[in-house]
Amino acid sequence: MLSCGRIAAVAAAVVMALPGGCGGSKSQAHCADGVLAQDDGCRTGGADEVDGPEVLEPPEKVWTPGPEALGWPHWTVGREWMKDVSLWSHALDQKPTEPTHVRFFSDLAVGNGTIFSLVGYPGPFNRFHSMVGPGYERGPMYFSDTWLEVRKAGGTAWKWQKEWIGRVNGTPIVWTQAESSIVGLATVDAAVMVDNNKDPLSRAIVRVAIVANRSSSKLSGLELAVKFAREQVPFQGSSSEDRDGDRRTVLLAPGTPISLMSKTGDPLPDVQAGDPTASSAGLVVPLPDIEPGAEAVVPLAYVVDAGDAEFEATAAALEGKGIDALFEQTRDGWAKRLEPATKVVSPDPMVDQYLEQTLLVLLTQQSAGGAICPMSEYTHFWPRDTAGPVRFLVSMGMFEEARKLLDYFWYGSVVGSGVKNAYSSDLDPSQDLPQEPDWDSLPALEGKAGAETPSHVSLLHYWYWVASGNLDFMPARLEFMKYATWKQAFSGDLLPFSGDETYRTAMAVAHDMPLLEQYVPGYFSPYSTFLWVVAAEGMARMCDAIGEAHEAATLRTRAEAVRKATDETFRRTDGAYLPYVQEGTLKPAKVLFEDVSMQPAWLGYVPPDGESAVANLTAAIDELGGEDGILVSPLPASYQGLLGLPISKGIYTGMNPGYYLWALAGARHPLSEAAFNAIRFHTTPTGTAPEYQILDDFTPLHLAYSEVGAEPADYTARYRPWEGGINAEAVLYFILGNRQDAVLKKLALSPNLPNGWSWLEAHGLRVGDTRVDVRIERPSRSGERPAAPEWTVALTNTSSADSADSDLLVDLGLPVSPGSVSAGAGPAASATVDGAPIDAAVDPTPWGGYVVRLADIPLPAGATAKVVVETGE
């Protein structure tokens, strides 16, 4: 999706078109949000003083929490659950003379599959941005930005001195808070959660706005203004805006009146407020008199519809429920939706909440039909963008959500008669499937669907099948998979770039090539061929499972030939994989590029701890750096100050941190802990991942922003499911090393306990229909030989004892403390399961360490196994 051409096209108007211009206090913004803060105070200075993650203290809790809320409104009395907020939060002290660049703002979102909006961009934090509905397809544009201001009647709005944004744990219910010396404004938002997207409530976002009197005198004549970036259509106390036939209406929430709250949180009687007035500029809500310390509470509804009948049905449903019930319904609905997910509990709650936040990033962007869409800038369903979401969802045991996505991919391809680079996000797979095309007779794939994207057809299904054990989509989709596999744009045994790889711009910059370099035509792509080989090998395994032995053999033969050509063409003599070669001459790239270097291990093209992966990883670190846990190509001199931004060190893709962490963890590299801790730097303060980032200060490469909803609404995009899924799955893989194979009924665990952690728990690890609880303990944290057992792992198969189909085998790979290694010799290890000895193999790592490997530990349904590992000379 990232286009070099688009970057060049927006470059001229990039920076000054951003809200607040391009000035801003870089260190001040990050000091407030805690991303670059340390326990001994915040770093100071500009972006050029930030060199990367330092040694962080104290042990166990290295991921620095965000700032606490500015203060909870009295309205939360009796609603205590709304104050249970995530540690991933963001605050900003605004300085009117130093407007802050948009890239320093954080993003959260509300979404339920029918209506979606980002929250938290500038001017102020309570701004709704890129709102769409009903349905997740953007069309020509989004609805315009809308935000709230507090002012004296007819006067200017108060300027906020401080702002904060966060979300309620377990939900995407979003809080914003803003303060001046006189008044405060807090908002809490929810896209109403429903069981069925046909429910009229699915078309509504509800917001409570709380205006507080922070002065010592009564405030009279105040009004709450709902502002918009485009002209509105007023109608009977509401403001409406049209977007390509869809409409958004903002009004006082039916069924919940404006109220006053005392300092003790008690409602005050006799609220006297005028009626809202609407104009082309927006909606104005007169507020009642507010005594010192008291609050006025204004309920608002943002309703999207495709006609009057839909609006009236939603308004009636809102009035019938009341806003408190809608918040509680949304809370309970998200608890139900997240219930199947594995729950990770570690000594650092920031890590646990990061995994939950990523699930919310994915699921708020999943349309009612099942498509996970990048809702910042793009919308649409992009099949290759779902690689990260599918990997993370199946690792977290959310097979049903991953399956909805796969079914959407299938449905869209049948409806569209072929594999596309992108699909509408508003298809309805509940409708009858139309007649399938004759897949074999369809023309060869070409253009942006000629490579890369089509390999995801079988690859995504394969990842889902191995984790879930569910192969009921076969053989119905076999011909579809064959079409997507065999009709790609091969030139001999190699594939081209698709022309839409997200890393191409960063690679062009790093290699000092023109910013407009597309790599199409003229270059062969190792990434496309890695993908094809892994997808074909996975498809062969699925064909074997349904008795299609001939097709499986044909796939393996072809995959072997493509693999051979890939290694001969792209692999250097030192074992490193090149990022491209020129067509015709096969002239190689002069240097490596980090994303492509890490992809072979992440994709499974090579075993992550095998000889090929180790050589490739070693060469990449030697050439590109990465010793601080961050692997980014240096910025050439010609690109210093790229596009007028303070960039002197480099830019990188949002999934780069996950690729690197995953490769390090899989190889048991000693840098993996540093890369794990660096994830805290790569994320936004609210725990999200952007499309592109600036290495100098780890902020998003946010080049363009449109408050009117026109394209580009955000460039590059924010709040990303693809990058977020890759990074979060890498975090989970590093700390737990979980690999599920429901086909073989095996669970593999290869954990790390970073930062001095002595324990880790995971509840509800899912292998097919079997659930496993795990507690891992490692008392020794000093690097010396432990007095207690080196590892204790408690495994519980929570399935009913009479469910024989839920029996599992568990493999463990446990790193050994350096103190267990004798000079010139490896460690000895012994292991028991429930006191009975079992075989323990001790294998060296390429980096001088050792791993104790225990294979095929029985874990019958309903049983618990306690594994104890001791090491010695």
N, C-alpha and C positions, 0 to 999 in steps of 0.2 A: 504493500500500500504506500510506503514512503517513496516518493518520487523525487529524483534529483531535479527533474524539470520543474516540479512544483516548488521545490525549495528556491530555485533560481527565480521563479515567477513571483514569489511573495517577498523575496529578499529586499527589494527596493522600498517597500512600505512596511517592512517588518517591525522595526523597533518602536518608532514613534507612534504607530497605530495602536500600540498596546495601551490598555488602561494605565494611566499614571506615567506613561513615557518609559524611557529606558534608564532613568536615574536609579535611585534606590540604594538602600544600605544593605549590602549583601550580608555582611557579618551580623548586623543587627537583626535581620529577619531570622537567620538561623539560630542566633543566640536565643531568641525568644522561643523558638519551637523545640529546641533541645536536640536537633539532629547533630549539630557539631559541638554540643555542650559536653563537658566532662564533669566529673564529680567535684573537681577543685575549681570550678568556674567555667565560664564560656570562653571559647577561643575568640580572639579579637583580630581585627585587620580585615583586609580585603580577600578576594577569592584567591589571589596568588600566594597567600600565606597558608592555604590549606593543602597539606601534602598527602592526606589519606589518613586512615585509621591509626591511632596511636595505641599504646598499651593502656588498656582501660581497667579501672578498678571500681568497685571492689569485685572479688571473684563471685561467680554464680550469676550476678545481675549486671551484665556488661552492656546490654542494649538499653541505652538511656531513655527513661520514660519521657513522654511529653509533659507539658505544663498542666497543672490542675485548672479546673474551671475557675472563672473569675468570681463566681459566687452563685449559689443556687437560689432561684426565685422562691418567694413564699408559696407560690402556686404548687410547688413540688411537695408541700406538706400533704401527706396522705397518698402521695404518688412516689414513694421512696425508690421504687424500682427504676424510675427515670434518672436517678442520680448515679446509678451503677454504670459508669462510663468507661470506655476503653482507655488504656494508657497511651494509645496512639492518638495524639491530639496536637493541636497547633494553636499558638498564640502569636499576636503581632502587636507591637506598640507602633501606632501610626504617627508619622511625623509629616505634617502637611508640606513642609519645605523639602522633604526628601521622599517623593513618591516611590513606592516600592514596585519593582518589576513583577509582572504577572507570574513569572516562573517561581517566585518565592511564596506564592499562595498554595495552600493545600486543597485537595479535592476529596470530598465524600459524595455519595449519591443516594437518592431514594429511587426505588423502582420495583414494580411488581409484575412485569411482563407486558403490561398494557400502557402504563404511563411511566416516564423516566425523566429525571433531571439531576444534573450535577449541582452540588452545593459547595460554596466556599471560595469562589473566585472573587476578585477584587471589586470593591465598591458597593456595599460592604460584604462581609462574610455571608450574610443571609441571602445573598444573590442566588437565584435559580438561573442556571445556565444550561443551554442545549436541551431544553425540555421538548419532549416529543410525546405524541399520543393522539388518538387511541391507536396503539401499535407502535412498534419500534423502528419503523422505516422513516428515515429523515425526509425523503423527497427532496425538493429543491432547497429547503432550508428548515431550520429549527424554529420553534417559537422564540421570540426575542427574550432577552434577559429581563427579569423582574426582581425587584428588591424593595425593602421597606425603609422608610425614613420616619423619624419623629421630629416634629417642628411645632412652633407656635403657629396658630391659625394664620395662614397666608404668609408666613415668614420663611426663613431659610432653615434647612435641616441642621440638627446638631451634628458636629463632627465627632467621630468616635476616637478616643485616645487609646483604647485597648480593645482588642477583639480576640475571641477564642472560638474554636470549633472542635467538636468531638461527636462521638456516637454512643448510643446505649449498647452495652455488651449484649451479644447474642442477636443483635438486630441491626438493620441499616436505618434506624430512627436517629435523626441527626439533630444535634443541638448547635446553635450559635449564640454567642453572648457578646455584647458590645457595651462600652461604658464611656460616659463623659462625667464631668464633675456634677452635673445637674440631673441627668436622666440615664437610665440604662435600658437596653432593649435585648431581650432574649427571645429566641425562636426555637421551636421544636417541631420537626417535620416527619411525616410518614406517608409513603405511598401505600394506600390501604391494601392490606394483604387479604386475599380472598381465596376460597377453595377452587373457584371456577372463573376463568377470565370472562365468562358471559355475565357475571354479576355486575350490575351497574356501578357498584362501588369500586371496581377495578379501574375506573376512569378518573379517580380522584386522588389528589395529594391533599392532606389536611395539615394545617399549620396553626399552632398557637403562638401568638405574639404577645409578649409580656412587657409592658412599659412600666419601669420602676421610677419612683421619685427618690433620687439620691441626695436631694437638698434638704435644708431645714425648714423650708416654707412650702405651703400648699401650692401646687401647680394647677393652673386653670387655663382653659383655652388651648389645650394641646390637641394635636391631631396626628393620626398615623396615616402616612401616605404610602400607597402601593404604587411604585414607579415602574415604568416600562421603557425599553429602548426603542420601541416602535409605537406609532400612533395606535390608539385603541378605539373601539366602538363602544360608547356608553349605552347602557340599557338598564333602567330601573335599579340603580344601586349596584351595578356590576360593570366590569370592564371585560371586553372580549377582543380577541385577535384571531384572524383567519390565517391558516397555513395550508395552502394547496387543498382547500376543501375541508380540512379539519379545523376545529375551533377550540380555543382555550378561553374559559371564562373564570374570572376571579371575583369572589363574592364573600360576604360574611357566611360562615358555615351554618347552614340551616339546622335548627334544632338546638343550638348552643348559643345563648346570648352573651353579649359583652358583660363582664363582671369586674368587681373590685375585690382585692385581697388585702387584708390587714397584715401588719408585721408578723402576726402569729399564724398566718396562713388561713384565717377564717374569712369566709365571704362577707362582704359588707353590703348592707341593704340599700335600697333606693338609688340605684344606679341611674344617673341622668346623662344620657348621651344623645346627640343628634343622629339623624339617619345618614348613612354613607351617601356621598355624592360622587358621580362618575363624570368624567370628561374624556376628551381625546388624549389627555396627558396621563390619565390613570384614575385611581380610586382613592378617595379621601374619607377616612373614618374619624369623626369627631370623638374625642375621649372625654370621659367624665372627669371632674376634679379629683386630683390624686393628692392625698395627705402625705406628709413626710414619711418615708419608709414603706408606704403602701404601693400597690401595683394595680394597673388596669390590664385586664386579660381580654385579648381580642382573638376569637376563633375565625380562621379563614379557610376557604376551600378553593383549590385550583382544579377545575373540571375540564376534561377534554371530551369532545364528542364529534360525531359526524352529522349532527342534525338535532333539531329541537327535541325530538322524542327521546333521544339518548340523554340529553342534558336534563330533561324533566325527570327521567327515571333515576338518574344519579342524584339529583337534588332531593328527591323524595326519599331515597335510601339513606342519604346523609341525615336528613331530618329525623328519620325513624330510629337511627342508632344513637346519635349524640357523639361528640368528639372524643370524650373519655373512652367510651366503648370501642371506638375505632382504633385508638392507640393500643388498647389492650388486645383487641383482635389482631392487630398487626404484630405485636409482641408474641402472642401465642402462635400465630401462623408461622413466624420465622423459627420459633422453637421447634415446631413440628417438622418444618422443612430441613433444619439442620440436625435433627435427632439421629439420622442414620450415620452421620459423619464420625470418624474416629476422633476421640478427644485426647489430645496430648496435654499432659500436665508435667511441667518441668520446674526447676528452681527459679526460672526467670519467666514471669508471666508475660513479659513483652513478646517472647517467642511464641507462647501459646496463643496470645491474642493476634499475633501476626498471621498465623495459620487461619484463624477464624475470619480475620479481615479479608484475606484472599478469597475464601469461600463466598463472602458477601459481595466482593468485587465481581466474581464470576456470576453469581446467581441474580444479583440485581440487573445484570445485563443479559439475562436469558429471557428471550421473548416468550409469550404465552405458547407459541408453537414448539419451543424447545431450542431455538437457535441462540447460541451465545454470540453476542455482537459487541464490537468495540464502539460504544455509544458516544465517546468523545470524537468528534469530527466525522467519523465514517458511517456509523450504523452498518447495515447490511450483515449478511452471514458470509464470512470468509473461511472456507474450509481449513486452509493451512493455519490460520490463526487459532484454531481450536486444538492444536497439538498440545500447547501448555495446559489449557483447561482440562482436556481429557486425561492427560497424565496425572494431574493433581487430583481430579475428582476420583479416579479409580484408586489412586494411592490412599485417599481418605475414605474409601469405601462407599462413595456416593454413586453407585453403579446406575441407579435409575436416572439421575440427572444426566450422566454421560450418555445413556441410551437414548434419551429424548433428543439429544444433539445428533446422534448417529441416524436416528429415524428421520430427522429433519433433513439431513444431508441426502439421504436416499430419496425422500419425497421430492425435494427440490430438483434433484438430478433427473427423476422420472418426468416431472412436470416440464422441466426445461430441455428434455431430450439430450442430456449430456452433462459432463462435468464442466462447471463454470468456475472462473476465478472468484466470483462473488455472486450471492443470491439475495433476493429480497428477504428481509427479516420478518415479513408479515404473512408468509404462507401458513396455511392451516392443515397440518398433517392429519387432523381428525376427519377431514373430508376423504371421500373414497379415492383410492389411488387410481389415476388414469391408466390407460393402456401403456404398458412399457414399450419403449422403442425397441427396435431390433438392434441391440447393442453392437452386434458384429458388423452390421452394415453401416454404422455411423462413420463419418469421415475421421481421418486421423486428427488427433488433438494438436492444436497450434496456438500461437500467440501466448498470452499469459496463462493459458491452461495446457500448454504443450509440455510442460515439465513442472516439477515441484508439487503443485496442488493435487494432481490426480493420484500421486503416490499415497496421499493421505486417505484415500478411499479404503484400501485394505489395511493400511497401517493403524488407523484409529479403531477400526473394527477388531483388529488383532489385539491391541492393548486392552480393549474392553473385554474380549473373550478370555484372555489369559487370567485376568483378575477376577472376573465374575463367574467364569465357567459356562456362561450362557452363549450357545451357538445357534439359537433358534432363527437367526436371520439367514442362515445358510440352509439349503442351497439357493434360496430365492434371490440372493444378491450376487451369486457367483458370476453370472454373465456380465453384470455391472462392473465387478472387480476386474474381470478379464479385460474388458474394454478399457478401463482406466489404466491398467498395467501395460497392456501390449500396444496401445495406440499412442504412446508418448513419442515425442519428436526426437527419436534417437538418430545420431549420426554415427554409424557403426555401433560401437559399444559405449558411447558417451552421450551425455545429455547437455543441452544448453541451459543458460539461465532462463527463468520464466519472465524476467523483466519486472518482477514485483517483489523480489527478496528485500526484506526490510533493512538488511545490513549493508546494502550496496553503497549508500551515500557515505556512511562512516568508513567503509573500505576505500572508496575513491579518495576521500580526504586523507586517510592515513597513508595511502600509497602515492600521494601527491599527484593525483590524476585530476582531470577536469571535474568540477562539481556536477556537470551534466552527464558524466559517464554512466551509461545504462547497462553495460556489459552484454547488450543484445543489439544487433548480432555481434559475432566476432570472438566470443569466449565460450569455452566449455566450463561447466559448473560441477565441482566435486559434490556440493551439497545436494544437487538434484540426483546425482548418481548414488550417493550414500542413501538417500531416501528411497530410491527405487529398489536397491538391493535389500534393504531391511524390510520394506513392504512386501517384496516378492517372497522373501524367505518366510515371513509371517503368514502370508497367504498360502504358501505351500503347506505349512503346518495345519492350517484350517482345512485345506483340501484333503489332506490325509484323514482328518477327523470325520469327514463326511463321505469317505470312500472314493474320492476323486484322485486315485493314485497316479494316473497318467498326467493329469494337469499338475499335480504336485511335483512329479519328476521333471516335467518340462520347465516349470518355474525354477527349480533348483539348478538345472543345467544352465539356463540363461543367467541366473543370478551369479553363478560361478564365473561365467565369461565376463559379465559386467564388472564384477569385483576385481577380476584379474586386470582388466583394462584400466579401471579406476586406480588401482595401486601402481600400475606401471606408469600411468600418466601423471598422477597428482602426488605421489609419494617421493620425497627427496631421499637421498642416500642416508641422511641422518634419521630417517623415520618420520619426518614432519610431513603433514598433508598441506599442499599448496591451496590457496583460495581460488585459483583459476589458472587456466592456460589459454593461450590464443588458439583459435581454430586454424587449421591448415598447418601452421608451423609448429604447433604445440609449444611455443615459447612460454616458459614458466613465469609466474609472478616472481618478482625479485625478493619479496619478503612475505612473511606469513600475515594472516589476519585472524584475530582472536576468536571471533564467532565460528568461523569455519574450522579452525584448529580444534575447538572443543566439541564440535558436532559429532564426530565419529563415535566417541564414548557415550555421549548423551543419547544418541539414536540407537545404540546397540550394534553399530556397524562393526566395532571391535569390542572385545570384553574390556571393561574399564580398568582392570588390573592386569591385563595381558601385556605381552611384550610390545605389540604394536602401539597400544594406547600409552604405555609408559614412555616409549621413545618419542612419540608425537607430543606428549605433554612436556617432557623434558626439553625438547627442542623449542617449543613455543615459549616456555618460561625463559630459557636462555636468550632467546631473540627479542622477546617483547617485554620482559620484566614480569611483574606479578608477585614479587617476593613479599609485598605488603598485603597480599590477599586480593589485589585489584589488578586485573590483566586488561590493559587498554593500550593500544598502539600510540606511540608519541605523535604529537601534532607537528607536521612539517612547518617550516618557517613561513611558507607561502600562505598558510591558512591561519596564522596568528590573528586573533581578533575576528574570527569567522563571523560574517554577516553582522558586523558591528557589535558583537557581544564580547564580554570579557573572557575569551577563550584563549588560553595559552598552552594548555596541557593536552587536551584532546576531547573528543566526543565519543559516545559509545551507545549501543543499543540497550534498551531496557531489559533484554533477556541475557545480556552478556554476563552479569553477575551470577545468574543461575547456572548457565553453561559451565562457567569456570568452577564454581563450588561443586557441581555434580561430578565433573571430571576429577577434581582433586579428591573428593570423598571416595569415589569408586576405586581410585588407585591407592588409597590409604596414604596420601601425600601429607607430610607434616604441615604444609601451608593451608590445609583445609580449614583449620580452626580460624585462621586469620580471614579467610574468604567468607566463612560463616559470619564472623563478627562484622565484616564489611557490608553485609546485607543491610544492616541498620543505617548505614550511610547512603546506600543506593536507593532506599525507599523514600517516598515523601514523608513528611511528619505524620501524616494520617495512615501510613502503612500501605500506600498504593505504589504502582509502578507506571512510569511514563513510557512513551514509545522511544524517545531518545533522551540522553542526558549529557550534561557538561561535566567533565572530569574535575575541573578546577574547584567547583563548590558542590558538586553532586546534585545540582538542581536540574529540573526538566529543561530540555532544549525547546522552550515554548516560544516560537517565532512569531506567531500571528494569533490574534484573538478577535472574534467578532461578537459584539454584544447584541447585534440585530439578528443573529442566527444564520447569516449568510456564509457560504463557503469561502475560505476555510474558517470554520467556527473556532477551531483550535488547530494549530499546526506547529510542531508535531503534537500528536494526540496525547491525552492523559487518561488516567483511571483504566489501565489496560488489562484485559483478561488474558491475552496471550503471554505477555511478558510476566505478569503477576503470577500466572499459573506455573510457568517455568521456574521462577525464582522460589516460590513457596514449596514446590515439589522437591527442589534441590535442598532446601532447609530440612524438610522432613527426611529426605534420603540421608543427609549428613548425620542427623542426630539419632535416627532409628535404623536406617538401612533396610527398610522393609521392601520386600519384593514378594508379591503374591502370585502363585501359580495354582489357580483352582483346577486346572486340567490335570495336573499331577498331584493335587491336594497337598501342596507344600507351601510353607511360609518361611522365608529367609529373613533373618535380622542380622544386621552388621552395624551396631550402634557406636556412636561417639558421645562421650560426656564432656563437653567443652567447658572452658572457663572455671574449672574446679568443681563442676557439678558432681555430686556423689550419687545421684539417683535420677531416674526418669520413668514416667509412666505413660502408657498408651492404652486407652480403653476402647474396645470395639474394633480392633483391627479386623478387617474383613477379607476372607478368602472364600470366594463363592458365597454360599449362605452361612458359612461358619464365622463366628465372632471369637476373637481372642483378646484377653486382657494381658498386659505385660507390665511387670515392674522390674527395672534394671537397677542394680546397686553396684557401686564401686567405691569402697571406703577410702582407698588410697588416692590422694590428690597431689602428693608432694613429689612424685617421680621416684621415690625410694620404694624398696620392696615392702609390700603391705604386710602388716601383722595379721590382718584378717584375710579371708579369701579375696582374691583379686576381683572376681566377678561373682555376683549372685543374680540369677535371672529367674523370676517366677512367671510361669506361663499358665494361663487358665483358659481352657476351651469352654466358653459359656453356653454352648449348645446343650440341649437336653441329652442326658446320658443314653437314651435309647435311640439317638439319631446316628446310626452307624455311618451314614453318608457324610457326617460332619467330622469324622476322624481326620487328623492332620499329621504330617511330619514336619518338624521344624529344624532348620539349619541355623547355626549361630557362628558368626565370625567376630571374635573379641580381641581388640588390640591389647598387647602386653606392655606393662610398665617397663621403662628403661632399667629400673633397678633390678629387674628379674633376669637381666642378660649378663652372663659371665664374660670376662675378657676373652675374646677369640672363640667364643662358643655361643650357641643359641640357648634359649631357655628350655627348661623342662616344664611340662604342664600335666596336671591331672584333673579329671572332671568326674562329677557324680550327678546322677539324676535321682532325686529322692533317696540319696544315700548310696545308691548302687553305682559302681564305677562304669564309665563308658570310655570309648576311645577318644583321645584328644590329639589332633595333629597340630603341629606348630610349624607355620610357614613363614619364611622371611618375606618382608616387603622390599621393593627396590630401593628404599630410602633408609635402610638400616634398622627398621623395626621388625616386629613379629606379630602374627595374628594366630590366635588359637581357634581352630575350626572344629566344630562339633556337627556331625551330620546325622540326619534322619532320627531325631529325637521324637519318639511317639507321643502324641497328644490326643488321646481319644476324646470323643464328645463327653462333656461333663467333667473332665479330669483336670487336675492341676499338676504341673511338674515343676519342681524346684531344682534348678541347675546351679551347681557350685563349681567354680574353676579356681584352682590354686596353681601357682607357678613357683619355680625354684630352679636352682642350678643343677 
